[in-house]
Amino acid sequence: MSFVKQEYINAVNNLKDTYDAFFMGNRYGLENTHKKDFDLLSNLKDDKVPNTLGWIHDCYDCYYKNELENGNAFDYLLEVIDNELN
């Protein structure tokens, strides 16, 4: 696996494991705790990536990560990474 692909995967996992959309800084754009991850993932070309990142940014709380079902936003991003960065 390439270093670049691993960086993208790490960004997805970091968002999944630690991002909280309801933290005041993230919620109101005062201080985004995961700006680097969002910026990196926004480079993916798939047309649904902006909406996926928007959902994560506005709605996702890592506290509930164990309740995610298969086919969630993070699975989608990992699939896009796998397709685009082979």
N, C-alpha and C positions, 0 to 999 in steps of 0.2 A: 504494500500500500504506500502510496506517495505521501510525502510530508504535507503537501497542500491539502490532499483529501482528508488526512487525519486532522488537520486544523479545522476544517469544516465540520467534521463529525464531532470534534471536541466542542465546537461552538453550539451545536444542537444539544449535546448532552449537558453543557453548562446551563443553557436556558431551561431545559427540562428539570434539572436538579436544583436550581437556585433562583430562578427568576420569579418575581412577585409583582404582578401588574398593579396591585393595590398599594404598594409602597408609594408614599406621596411623591417622591422624586421621580419615579417611573410614571406614575399616573398623570402628573401634570407637567412633565417634561423639564422639571427643575434639575434633576441629576439622574440620568439613566444609568443604572448600575451595570448594564450589559450592552452598552453602546457598541463596543468593539465586536461583539458577537452578532448583533443585528446588522452592523455595517458589512461584515464579512458575508453573511448569508444573503444579504440583498444583492450580491453579485451573481447569484444563481439566475439562470436565464428563463426558467419555466414561468409561464404567464400567471400561475396561481401563487407563486412565492410571495409577492407583495401582500396579498390578502391573508395568507398563512401567517406571515410575520406580524401583520396588523392584529390578527386575533390573539397571537401570543402576547404582543405588546399591551393590548388593551384588556384582555380577559383572563390570562393564565396565571394561576397561583400554584407554585411548586408544592405547597402544602398538600394539594390534592393529587399529586403525580401518580400515586398508587391506584387511583381510580380511573386513570386513562384507559380507554378501550383500544383494541387493535384498530389500525387505520387512522390513528390520531394525527395531529399536525406534525408532530415530531417524526413519526414513521414516514409521513409524506416527504418531509425535508430530507431524511436519510435516503429515501428512494431517489429523489432528484439528484442528490450528491452522487449516489452510485451510478446513475445514468449519465450525468454530465462530466464526471471526473474519472472516467475509466482510462 
